[in-house]
Amino acid sequence: MAMETRVLIVVAVVAMFICLPSAAYAAEGTATYYTPPYVPSSCNGYQNDGVMIAAASDAIWGNRAACGRRYSVTCIGATNQGVPQPCKGNSVVVKIVDYCPPGCRGTIDLSQEAFAAIANPDAGKIKIRYTQ
């Protein structure tokens, strides 16, 4: 019985260390959304990448280095008084396919469908936590 307990403890500790790096690299920012048509895009021209996509602002664009990266995005709160609780309590994974030029209102400009999956679109702009 003591051996089983030790094995469980070791497994729990290993699992914790595997999960910690992803949590340690979480960043916070804001998200807005854009509407179709989603092509052409800065990264892939006229290639259809579906609807779980996003445009990167200068904060993560890196001179096209962000193209193709996937980010898990979670709504963590409102940015205005219009919709005080916009979050739906889940996350979405999006692929960066476009560039949101200077003046972009968010860190990540989500497709309308991706935004609606995590927040009330009436909010327009939300606070997010995102990880690659």
DSSP file with accessible surface (Angstrom, degrees, kcal/mol):
  #  RESIDUE AA STRUCTURE BP1 BP2  ACC     N-H-->O    O-->H-N    N-H-->O    O-->H-N    TCO  KAPPA ALPHA  PHI   PSI    X-CA   Y-CA   Z-CA
    1    1 A M     >        0   0  174      0, 0.0     4,-1.8     0, 0.0     5,-0.2   0.000 360.0 360.0 360.0 -39.6    0.0    0.0    0.0
    2    2 A A  H  >  +     0   0   60      1,-0.2     4,-2.1     2,-0.2     5,-0.1   0.875 360.0  54.5 -64.5 -35.3    2.8    2.4    0.8
    3    3 A M  H  > S+     0   0  132      1,-0.2     4,-2.3     2,-0.2    -1,-0.2   0.908 106.3  51.2 -65.7 -41.5    4.4    1.8   -2.6
    4    4 A E  H  > S+     0   0  129      1,-0.2     4,-2.3     2,-0.2    -1,-0.2   0.903 109.4  50.9 -62.5 -40.2    1.1    2.7   -4.4
    5    5 A T  H  X S+     0   0   69     -4,-1.8     4,-2.3     2,-0.2    -2,-0.2   0.922 110.0  49.5 -63.9 -43.0    0.9    6.0   -2.4
    6    6 A R  H  X S+     0   0  167     -4,-2.1     4,-2.6     2,-0.2    -2,-0.2   0.910 110.1  50.7 -63.3 -41.8    4.5    6.9   -3.4
    7    7 A V  H  X S+     0   0   78     -4,-2.3     4,-2.7     1,-0.2    -1,-0.2   0.925 110.3  49.7 -62.5 -43.4    3.8    6.2   -7.0
    8    8 A L  H  X S+     0   0  122     -4,-2.3     4,-2.4     1,-0.2    -1,-0.2   0.901 111.0  49.5 -62.5 -40.3    0.7    8.4   -6.9
    9    9 A I  H  X S+     0   0   98     -4,-2.3     4,-2.6     2,-0.2     5,-0.2   0.933 111.3  48.7 -65.0 -44.4    2.6   11.2   -5.3
   10   10 A V  H  X S+     0   0   90     -4,-2.6     4,-2.7     1,-0.2     5,-0.2   0.936 112.0  49.1 -61.6 -44.5    5.4   10.9   -7.9
   11   11 A V  H  X S+     0   0   88     -4,-2.7     4,-2.6     1,-0.2    -1,-0.2   0.923 111.5  49.8 -61.5 -42.8    2.8   11.0  -10.7
   12   12 A A  H  X S+     0   0   60     -4,-2.4     4,-2.2    -5,-0.2    -2,-0.2   0.920 112.0  47.4 -63.5 -42.6    1.1   14.0   -9.2
   13   13 A V  H  X S+     0   0   64     -4,-2.6     4,-2.2     2,-0.2    -2,-0.2   0.931 112.6  48.7 -66.1 -43.8    4.4   15.9   -8.8
   14   14 A V  H  X S+     0   0   76     -4,-2.7     4,-2.0     1,-0.2    -2,-0.2   0.936 111.2  50.5 -61.7 -44.6    5.5   15.1  -12.4
   15   15 A A  H  X S+     0   0   48     -4,-2.6     4,-2.0    -5,-0.2    -1,-0.2   0.903 108.7  53.0 -60.5 -39.6    2.1   16.2  -13.7
   16   16 A M  H  X S+     0   0   99     -4,-2.2     4,-2.0     1,-0.2    -1,-0.2   0.934 109.6  47.3 -63.0 -44.2    2.3   19.5  -11.8
   17   17 A F  H  < S+     0   0  124     -4,-2.2    -1,-0.2     1,-0.2    -2,-0.2   0.836 110.0  53.3 -69.7 -29.1    5.8   20.3  -13.3
   18   18 A I  H  < S+     0   0  123     -4,-2.0     4,-0.5    -5,-0.2    -1,-0.2   0.905 113.6  43.2 -70.0 -37.0    4.5   19.4  -16.8
   19   19 A C  H  X S+     0   0   80     -4,-2.0     4,-1.4    -5,-0.2     3,-0.3   0.785  99.7  72.4 -80.5 -27.2    1.6   21.8  -16.4
   20   20 A L  H  X S+     0   0   87     -4,-2.0     4,-2.5     1,-0.2     5,-0.2   0.893  88.7  58.3 -59.9 -43.7    3.6   24.7  -14.7
   21   21 A P  H  > S+     0   0   62      0, 0.0     4,-1.2     0, 0.0    -1,-0.2   0.913 106.1  49.1 -57.6 -39.3    5.5   25.9  -17.8
   22   22 A S  H  4 S+     0   0   71     -4,-0.5     3,-0.3    -3,-0.3    -2,-0.2   0.902 113.3  46.8 -68.0 -36.6    2.3   26.6  -19.8
   23   23 A A  H >< S+     0   0   66     -4,-1.4     3,-1.3     1,-0.2    -1,-0.2   0.875 107.6  57.8 -69.8 -34.3    0.8   28.5  -16.9
   24   24 A A  H 3< S+     0   0   77     -4,-2.5    -1,-0.2     1,-0.3    -2,-0.2   0.781 105.5  50.1 -68.0 -25.0    4.1   30.4  -16.4
   25   25 A Y  T 3< S+     0   0  186     -4,-1.2    -1,-0.3    -3,-0.3   107,-0.2   0.320  78.8 125.8 -98.3   8.6    4.0   31.7  -20.0
   26   26 A A    <   -     0   0   36     -3,-1.3     2,-0.3    -4,-0.1   105,-0.2  -0.451  41.8-164.7 -66.7 136.3    0.4   33.0  -19.9
   27   27 A A  E     -A  130   0A  35    103,-2.7   103,-2.9    -2,-0.1     2,-0.4  -0.847   9.4-136.3-118.7 159.7    0.2   36.6  -21.0
   28   28 A E  E     +A  129   0A 122     -2,-0.3     2,-0.2   101,-0.2   101,-0.2  -0.892  40.4 121.2-117.6 148.6   -2.7   39.1  -20.5
   29   29 A G  E     -A  128   0A  18     99,-2.1    99,-2.7    -2,-0.4     2,-0.3  -0.825  53.1 -74.6-167.6-150.6   -4.0   41.6  -23.1
   30   30 A T  E     -A  127   0A  35     97,-0.3    78,-1.9    -2,-0.2    77,-1.6  -0.915  29.3-152.5-130.7 157.4   -7.1   42.5  -24.9
   31   31 A A  E     +Ab 126 108A   0     95,-2.3    95,-2.3    -2,-0.3     2,-0.2  -0.984  13.6 172.3-131.1 143.3   -9.1   41.0  -27.7
   32   32 A T  E     - b   0 109A   6     76,-1.5    78,-2.6    -2,-0.4     2,-0.3  -0.615  25.1-124.9-123.7-170.9  -11.4   42.5  -30.3
   33   33 A Y  E     - b   0 110A  73     91,-0.4     2,-0.3    76,-0.2    78,-0.2  -0.979  11.1-156.1-143.2 156.8  -13.0   40.9  -33.3
   34   34 A Y  E     - b   0 111A  39     76,-2.2    78,-1.4    -2,-0.3    81,-0.1  -0.866  18.6-129.1-125.9 161.9  -13.2   41.3  -37.1
   35   35 A T        -     0   0   77     -2,-0.3    76,-0.0    76,-0.2    -2,-0.0  -0.714  39.4 -47.0-112.7 160.1  -15.8   40.0  -39.5
   36   36 A P  S    S+     0   0   65      0, 0.0    -1,-0.1     0, 0.0     2,-0.1  -0.178  90.6  74.2 -58.5 157.3  -15.7   38.1  -42.8
   37   37 A P        -     0   0  112      0, 0.0    -2,-0.1     0, 0.0     0, 0.0   0.425  55.3-179.6 -79.8 146.3  -14.4   38.0  -45.4
   38   38 A Y        +     0   0   26     -2,-0.1    11,-0.1    12,-0.1    73,-0.0   0.405  42.9 114.1 -94.8  -2.1  -11.2   36.5  -43.8
   39   39 A V        +     0   0   53      7,-0.1     7,-0.2     2,-0.1     2,-0.1  -0.949  50.1  43.1-123.5 146.4   -9.3   36.3  -47.0
   40   40 A P  S    S-     0   0   73      0, 0.0     2,-0.3     0, 0.0     6,-0.2   0.560  78.5-175.1 -76.4 158.0   -6.9   37.4  -48.3
   41   41 A S  B  >  -G   45   0B  11      4,-2.1     4,-1.7    -2,-0.1    57,-0.2  -0.839  35.7-118.7-118.0 158.3   -4.8   37.3  -45.1
   42   42 A S  T  4 S+     0   0   52     -2,-0.3    56,-0.2     1,-0.2    -1,-0.1   0.808 112.0  39.9 -64.0 -31.0   -1.3   38.6  -44.5
   43   43 A a  T  4 S+     0   0   16     54,-2.1    -1,-0.2     2,-0.1    55,-0.1   0.874 131.3  16.5 -87.1 -40.4    0.1   35.2  -43.8
   44   44 A N  T >4 S-     0   0   49     53,-0.7     3,-2.2     1,-0.3    -2,-0.2   0.213  80.9-147.2-126.8  14.9   -1.6   32.9  -46.3
   45   45 A G  B 3< S-G   41   0B  29     -4,-1.7    -4,-2.1     1,-0.3    -1,-0.3  -0.301  79.5  -8.5  58.4-123.3   -3.1   35.0  -49.1
   46   46 A Y  T 3  S+     0   0  182     -6,-0.2    -1,-0.3    -7,-0.2     2,-0.2   0.305  97.9 126.4 -94.2  11.3   -6.3   33.4  -50.4
   47   47 A Q    <   -     0   0  101     -3,-2.2     2,-0.7    -6,-0.1    -3,-0.1  -0.492  62.6-127.1 -69.1 132.5   -5.9   30.1  -48.4
   48   48 A N        +     0   0  134     -2,-0.2     3,-0.1     1,-0.1    -1,-0.1  -0.730  29.9 176.9 -83.6 115.6   -9.0   29.4  -46.4
   49   49 A D        -     0   0   34     -2,-0.7     3,-0.3     1,-0.4    -1,-0.1   0.168  42.4-117.4-103.3  15.4   -8.0   28.8  -42.8
   50   50 A G        -     0   0   34      1,-0.2    -1,-0.4     3,-0.0     3,-0.1  -0.420  39.6 -68.8  82.0-158.1  -11.5   28.3  -41.4
   51   51 A V  S    S+     0   0   62      1,-0.1     2,-1.8    -2,-0.1    63,-0.5   0.549 108.0  86.2-116.2 -10.3  -13.0   30.5  -38.8
   52   52 A M  S    S+     0   0   76     -3,-0.3    43,-1.6    61,-0.1     2,-0.2  -0.514  74.3 115.4 -90.1  70.5  -11.0   29.8  -35.6
   53   53 A I  E     -c   95   0A   3     -2,-1.8    58,-2.3    41,-0.3     2,-0.3  -0.781  44.2-165.1-133.2 171.5   -8.4   32.4  -36.6
   54   54 A A  E     -cD  96 110A   0     41,-1.9    43,-2.5    -2,-0.2    44,-1.3  -0.985  20.2-123.7-157.4 162.3   -7.0   35.7  -35.5
   55   55 A A  E     -cD  98 109A   3     54,-2.8    54,-2.9    -2,-0.3     2,-0.4  -0.905  30.2-133.1-109.1 139.9   -4.9   38.7  -36.5
   56   56 A A  E     -cD  99 108A   0     42,-2.5    44,-2.9    -2,-0.4    52,-0.2  -0.765  11.0-142.6 -96.6 137.8   -1.9   39.6  -34.4
   57   57 A S    >>  -     0   0   12     50,-2.0     4,-2.1    -2,-0.4     3,-1.8  -0.323  42.4 -88.3 -82.8 175.8   -1.1   43.1  -33.2
   58   58 A D  H 3> S+     0   0   95     42,-0.4     4,-0.6     1,-0.3     5,-0.1   0.795 122.0  74.0 -56.4 -26.0    2.4   44.5  -33.1
   59   59 A A  H 34 S+     0   0   75      1,-0.2    -1,-0.3     2,-0.1    48,-0.1   0.815 120.8   8.2 -60.2 -29.8    2.7   43.0  -29.5
   60   60 A I  H <4 S+     0   0   20     -3,-1.8    -1,-0.2    47,-0.3    -2,-0.2   0.441 104.4  94.5-129.5  -1.9    2.9   39.5  -30.9
   61   61 A W  H  <> -     0   0   22     -4,-2.1     5,-2.0    39,-0.1     4,-0.4   0.915  55.3-172.3 -62.7 -49.0    3.3   39.9  -34.7
   62   62 A G  T ><5S-     0   0   48     -4,-0.6     3,-1.4     1,-0.2    -1,-0.1   0.888  71.0 -57.3  58.6  43.2    7.2   39.8  -34.8
   63   63 A N  T 3 5S-     0   0  145      1,-0.3    -1,-0.2     2,-0.1    -2,-0.0   0.943 112.7 -40.4  52.9  51.3    7.5   40.8  -38.5
   64   64 A R  T > 5S+     0   0  120     -3,-0.1     3,-1.4     1,-0.1    -1,-0.3   0.347 110.5 119.2  80.2  -1.0    5.4   37.8  -39.6
   65   65 A A  T < 5 +     0   0   54     -3,-1.4    -3,-0.2    -4,-0.4    -2,-0.1   0.792  69.5  61.9 -63.7 -24.2    6.9   35.4  -37.0
   66   66 A A  T > <S+     0   0    0     -5,-2.0     3,-2.4     2,-0.1    30,-0.3   0.687  74.5 120.2 -75.3 -16.5    3.4   34.9  -35.5
   67   67 A a  T <  S+     0   0   37     -3,-1.4    30,-0.2    -6,-0.3     3,-0.1  -0.242  83.9   8.4 -54.8 127.6    2.0   33.4  -38.7
   68   68 A G  T 3  S+     0   0   37     28,-2.9    -1,-0.3     1,-0.3    29,-0.1   0.234  93.6 134.9  87.1 -14.8    0.8   29.9  -38.1
   69   69 A R    <   -     0   0   77     -3,-2.4    27,-2.7    27,-0.1     2,-0.4  -0.380  47.7-139.7 -65.8 147.7    1.1   30.1  -34.3
   70   70 A R  E     -E   95   0A 143     25,-0.2     2,-0.4    -3,-0.1    25,-0.2  -0.917  17.9-168.9-110.7 136.1   -1.8   28.8  -32.3
   71   71 A Y  E     -E   94   0A  11     23,-2.5    23,-2.6    -2,-0.4     2,-0.6  -0.975  19.7-140.0-125.3 137.9   -2.9   30.5  -29.2
   72   72 A S  E     -EF  93 131A  37     59,-2.9    59,-1.9    -2,-0.4     2,-0.4  -0.868  28.8-164.9 -91.4 125.0   -5.3   29.4  -26.5
   73   73 A V  E     -EF  92 130A   0     19,-3.2    19,-2.0    -2,-0.6     2,-0.4  -0.954  10.4-175.1-120.9 130.7   -7.4   32.5  -25.6
   74   74 A T  E     -EF  91 129A  39     55,-2.6    55,-2.3    -2,-0.4     2,-0.3  -0.988  25.0-127.7-125.8 131.2   -9.5   32.9  -22.5
   75   75 A b  E     + F   0 128A  10     15,-0.8    53,-0.3    -2,-0.4    14,-0.2  -0.610  29.1 172.8 -73.0 131.2  -11.8   35.8  -21.7
   76   76 A I  E     -     0   0A  61     51,-3.0     2,-0.3     1,-0.3    52,-0.2   0.420  54.8 -35.6-120.7  -3.2  -11.0   37.1  -18.2
   77   77 A G  E     - F   0 127A  17     50,-1.1    50,-2.9     8,-0.0    -1,-0.3  -0.939  64.6 -66.6 165.8 175.6  -13.1   40.2  -18.0
   78   78 A A  E     - F   0 126A  21      6,-0.5    48,-0.2    -2,-0.3     3,-0.1  -0.472  17.2-161.4 -86.7 156.4  -14.7   43.3  -19.4
   79   79 A T  S    S+     0   0   54     46,-0.8     2,-0.3    -2,-0.2    47,-0.1   0.403  77.3  28.0-111.8  -4.8  -13.0   46.4  -20.6
   80   80 A N  S    S-     0   0   64      3,-0.3     3,-0.2    45,-0.2    -2,-0.0  -0.899  79.7-109.8-146.1 176.7  -16.0   48.7  -20.5
   81   81 A Q  S    S+     0   0  173     -2,-0.3    42,-0.0     1,-0.2    -3,-0.0   0.574  97.0  85.2 -88.1 -10.3  -19.3   49.2  -18.6
   82   82 A G  S    S+     0   0   66      1,-0.3    -1,-0.2    41,-0.1    41,-0.1   0.914 108.2  15.3 -59.9 -47.4  -21.5   48.2  -21.6
   83   83 A V  S    S-     0   0   23     -3,-0.2    -1,-0.3    40,-0.1    -3,-0.3  -0.848  73.5-173.1-128.2  92.6  -21.3   44.5  -20.9
   84   84 A P  S    S+     0   0   93      0, 0.0    -6,-0.5     0, 0.0    -1,-0.1   0.767  82.4  29.5 -64.4 -25.5  -20.0   44.1  -17.3
   85   85 A Q        +     0   0  177      1,-0.1    35,-0.0    -8,-0.1    38,-0.0  -0.605  68.9 152.6-133.1  76.5  -19.7   40.3  -17.5
   86   86 A P        +     0   0    4      0, 0.0    34,-1.8     0, 0.0    -1,-0.1   0.702  38.2 106.9 -79.6 -19.5  -19.0   39.3  -21.1
   87   87 A b  B     -H  119   0C  47     32,-0.2    32,-0.3     1,-0.1    31,-0.1  -0.328  50.9-161.9 -71.4 143.0  -17.1   36.1  -20.5
   88   88 A K        -     0   0  122     30,-2.7    31,-0.1     2,-0.2    -1,-0.1   0.425  45.4-112.8 -98.4  -5.5  -18.6   32.7  -21.2
   89   89 A G  S    S+     0   0   73     29,-0.5     2,-0.2     1,-0.3    29,-0.1   0.647  81.3  89.1  87.5  14.9  -16.1   30.8  -19.1
   90   90 A N        -     0   0   75     28,-0.3   -15,-0.8    27,-0.1    -1,-0.3  -0.801  63.8-123.1-134.8 179.7  -14.3   28.8  -21.7
   91   91 A S  E     - E   0  74A  59     -2,-0.2     2,-0.3   -17,-0.2   -17,-0.2  -0.791  12.0-153.6-121.2 164.4  -11.3   29.1  -24.1
   92   92 A V  E     - E   0  73A  15    -19,-2.0   -19,-3.2    -2,-0.3     2,-0.5  -0.980  12.7-136.7-137.0 146.0  -10.7   28.9  -27.8
   93   93 A V  E     - E   0  72A  81     -2,-0.3     2,-0.3   -21,-0.2   -21,-0.2  -0.934  29.1-178.0-104.0 125.4   -7.7   28.0  -29.8
   94   94 A V  E     - E   0  71A   0    -23,-2.6   -23,-2.5    -2,-0.5     2,-0.5  -0.885  22.5-134.0-122.9 155.4   -7.0   30.2  -32.8
   95   95 A K  E     -cE  53  70A  40    -43,-1.6   -41,-1.9    -2,-0.3     2,-0.5  -0.910  25.1-122.8-107.0 131.7   -4.4   30.3  -35.5
   96   96 A I  E     +c   54   0A   0    -27,-2.7   -28,-2.9    -2,-0.5   -41,-0.2  -0.642  47.6 150.1 -75.4 119.9   -2.7   33.5  -36.4
   97   97 A V  E     +     0   0A   1    -43,-2.5   -54,-2.1    -2,-0.5   -53,-0.7   0.394  56.2  36.8-126.9  -5.2   -3.3   34.2  -40.1
   98   98 A D  E     -c   55   0A  28    -44,-1.3   -42,-2.5   -56,-0.2     2,-0.4  -0.904  69.9-114.4-147.4 171.7   -3.3   38.0  -40.3
   99   99 A Y  E     -c   56   0A  57     -2,-0.3   -42,-0.2   -44,-0.3   -57,-0.1  -0.924  12.8-151.3-114.1 133.1   -1.9   41.2  -39.1
  100  100 A c        -     0   0   11    -44,-2.9   -42,-0.4    -2,-0.4     4,-0.2  -0.917  32.3-136.3-101.8 105.7   -3.8   43.8  -37.2
  101  101 A P    >   -     0   0   74      0, 0.0     3,-1.6     0, 0.0   -43,-0.1   0.004  36.8 -61.2 -64.9 169.2   -2.0   47.1  -38.1
  102  102 A P  T 3  S+     0   0   96      0, 0.0     3,-0.1     0, 0.0   -45,-0.0  -0.164 127.1  43.0 -48.8 139.6   -1.0   49.9  -35.8
  103  103 A G  T 3  S+     0   0   76      1,-0.3   -46,-0.0    -3,-0.1     2,-0.0   0.312  79.0 152.4  97.1  -5.7   -4.0   51.4  -34.2
  104  104 A c    <   -     0   0   34     -3,-1.6    -1,-0.3    -4,-0.2   -46,-0.0  -0.343  43.5-142.4 -56.2 135.8   -5.4   47.9  -33.6
  105  105 A R  S    S+     0   0  153     -3,-0.1     2,-0.3   -48,-0.0    -1,-0.1   0.557  74.7  39.9 -83.5  -9.2   -7.6   48.0  -30.6
  106  106 A G  S    S-     0   0    6      1,-0.1   -75,-0.2    19,-0.0     3,-0.2  -0.912  75.4-121.3-136.8 165.0   -6.6   44.7  -29.1
  107  107 A T  S    S+     0   0   22    -77,-1.6   -50,-2.0    -2,-0.3     2,-0.4   0.912 110.1  22.3 -66.5 -43.3   -3.5   42.4  -28.6
  108  108 A I  E    S-bD  31  56A   0    -78,-1.9   -76,-1.5   -52,-0.2     2,-0.8  -0.996  72.2-151.6-127.9 129.2   -5.3   39.8  -30.6
  109  109 A D  E     -bD  32  55A  23    -54,-2.9   -54,-2.8    -2,-0.4   -76,-0.2  -0.878  25.6-158.3-100.9 101.0   -8.1   40.5  -33.1
  110  110 A L  E     -bD  33  54A   0    -78,-2.6   -76,-2.2    -2,-0.8   -56,-0.2  -0.420  22.6-100.9 -78.9 154.9  -10.2   37.3  -33.1
  111  111 A S  E  >  -b   34   0A   0    -58,-2.3     4,-2.6   -78,-0.2     5,-0.2  -0.356  40.4-108.3 -62.9 157.1  -12.5   36.2  -35.9
  112  112 A Q  H  > S+     0   0   72    -78,-1.4     4,-2.5     1,-0.2     5,-0.2   0.902 120.7  51.3 -56.8 -39.3  -16.1   37.0  -35.0
  113  113 A E  H  > S+     0   0   67      2,-0.2     4,-1.2     1,-0.2    -1,-0.2   0.893 110.1  47.7 -67.5 -40.9  -16.8   33.2  -34.5
  114  114 A A  H  > S+     0   0    0    -63,-0.5     4,-0.8   -61,-0.2     3,-0.3   0.921 112.7  49.1 -66.3 -43.1  -13.8   32.8  -32.1
  115  115 A F  H >X S+     0   0    0     -4,-2.6     4,-2.3     1,-0.2     3,-1.4   0.943 109.5  52.0 -60.0 -47.4  -14.8   35.9  -30.1
  116  116 A A  H 3< S+     0   0   30     -4,-2.5    -1,-0.2     1,-0.3    -2,-0.2   0.762 101.3  62.8 -63.7 -23.6  -18.4   34.7  -29.8
  117  117 A A  H 3< S+     0   0   34     -4,-1.2    -1,-0.3    -3,-0.3    -2,-0.2   0.777 118.5  24.4 -71.9 -24.9  -17.1   31.3  -28.5
  118  118 A I  H << S+     0   0    0     -3,-1.4   -30,-2.7    -4,-0.8   -29,-0.5   0.585 127.7  17.3-115.2 -15.6  -15.6   33.0  -25.4
  119  119 A A  B  < S-H   87   0C   0     -4,-2.3    -1,-0.2   -32,-0.3   -32,-0.2  -0.986  83.1 -85.5-154.1 163.3  -17.5   36.2  -24.9
  120  120 A N    >   -     0   0   56    -34,-1.8     3,-2.2    -2,-0.3     4,-0.4  -0.591  35.5-142.6 -70.8 119.4  -20.6   38.2  -25.7
  121  121 A P  G >  S+     0   0   35      0, 0.0     3,-1.2     0, 0.0    -1,-0.2   0.770  95.3  73.9 -58.7 -23.3  -19.9   40.0  -29.0
  122  122 A D  G 3  S+     0   0  135      1,-0.3     3,-0.1     2,-0.1    -2,-0.0   0.751  85.1  67.0 -62.1 -21.3  -21.8   43.0  -27.8
  123  123 A A  G <  S-     0   0    6     -3,-2.2     2,-1.5     1,-0.2    -1,-0.3   0.849  81.2-166.8 -66.9 -35.5  -18.8   43.7  -25.5
  124  124 A G    <   +     0   0   20     -3,-1.2   -91,-0.4    -4,-0.4     2,-0.3  -0.080  67.7  36.5  77.7 -41.5  -16.6   44.5  -28.6
  125  125 A K  S    S+     0   0   57     -2,-1.5   -46,-0.8   -93,-0.2     2,-0.3  -0.993  70.2 178.7-146.4 136.0  -13.4   44.3  -26.6
  126  126 A I  E     -AF  31  78A   0    -95,-2.3   -95,-2.3    -2,-0.3     2,-0.4  -0.908  33.1-107.1-135.0 161.5  -12.5   42.1  -23.7
  127  127 A K  E     -AF  30  77A 105    -50,-2.9   -51,-3.0    -2,-0.3   -50,-1.1  -0.726  46.5-173.3 -85.5 138.4   -9.6   41.3  -21.3
  128  128 A I  E     -AF  29  75A   0    -99,-2.7   -99,-2.1    -2,-0.4     2,-0.4  -0.906  29.3-147.1-132.9 160.8   -7.9   38.1  -22.2
  129  129 A R  E     -AF  28  74A 106    -55,-2.3   -55,-2.6    -2,-0.3     2,-0.3  -0.990  30.8-177.2-119.3 132.6   -5.3   35.6  -21.0
  130  130 A Y  E     -AF  27  73A  28   -103,-2.9  -103,-2.7    -2,-0.4     2,-0.3  -0.981  14.4-175.8-138.1 146.9   -3.4   33.9  -23.8
  131  131 A T  E       F   0  72A  36    -59,-1.9   -59,-2.9    -2,-0.3  -105,-0.1  -0.985 360.0 360.0-135.9 148.8   -0.8   31.2  -24.2
  132  132 A Q              0   0  148     -2,-0.3   -61,-0.2   -61,-0.2  -107,-0.1  -0.609 360.0 360.0 -86.7 360.0    0.9   29.8  -27.2
